[in-house]
Amino acid sequence: MSDSPAPRRPLALLLALGVAAGGLLGFAAIAALVRGDPRGFDVAALQALRRQGAPLGPGWLDLALRDVTALGGLPVLGLVTVLVLGWLLLERRWRAAMLLAVSVPGGLLLNMALKTLFDRSRPDLVPHLVAVRTESFPSSHAMLSAVLYLTIGAMLARGARRRSQAYVIGAAVGITLLVGVSRVWLGVHWPTDVLAGWCLGAAWAMGCWLWLGRGQPTPPA
């Protein structure tokens, strides 16, 4: 049997609502833990990735994860946002363009506000393998990569065949997870910073999609 495109709007809406609600609840729970200083879990997780102060694994892995972590940095996220936004405007997909133009800058502003509110210091247990300058909670790399890549994934998956939908969403989730893991591996974030960033980024992306993205036209098969 061929894998024909069969959009299921009610199911998609329920899944988006579930992700948004679950992400908000997850962030709220982690934020409460951070207020209580969950250093037991964070310290154990960071130290598990080190042996005598050095990261586990071969040296090339550190270099690879430095490249991976750049996928969640502002220069790369900004470039991808501008390129995708330009394509959406050329295709006159106005609602999708508005979705991207609102979700990414809005997520950045929200992240900056939360960093200032929580004012959490970066990990000081292990050397930082990349330079950092802002507060630690929530991780901007984890949150904004979730916002951008999940938003793009949702747009690409719309109207696609089911296997293609799974591939696109899986790729978006995979990139987001790799970026977050790289931040802990490189010693610049507590694990709870990354978990909170994932939760809030997914909730923000799905919330914006529910608000602006549902009315975009389904592309032809």
Secondary structure by P-SEA (a helix, b strand, c coil): ccccccccaaaaaaaaaaaaaaaaaaaaaaaaaaaacaaaaaaaaaaaacccccccccaaaaaaaaaaaaaacaaaaaaaaaaaaaaaaaacaaaaaaaaacaaaaaaaaaaaaaaaacccccccccccccccccccccaaaaaaaaaaaaaaaaaaccccaaaaaaaaaaaaaaaaaaaaaaaaaccccaaaaaaaaaaaaaaaaaaaaacccccccccc
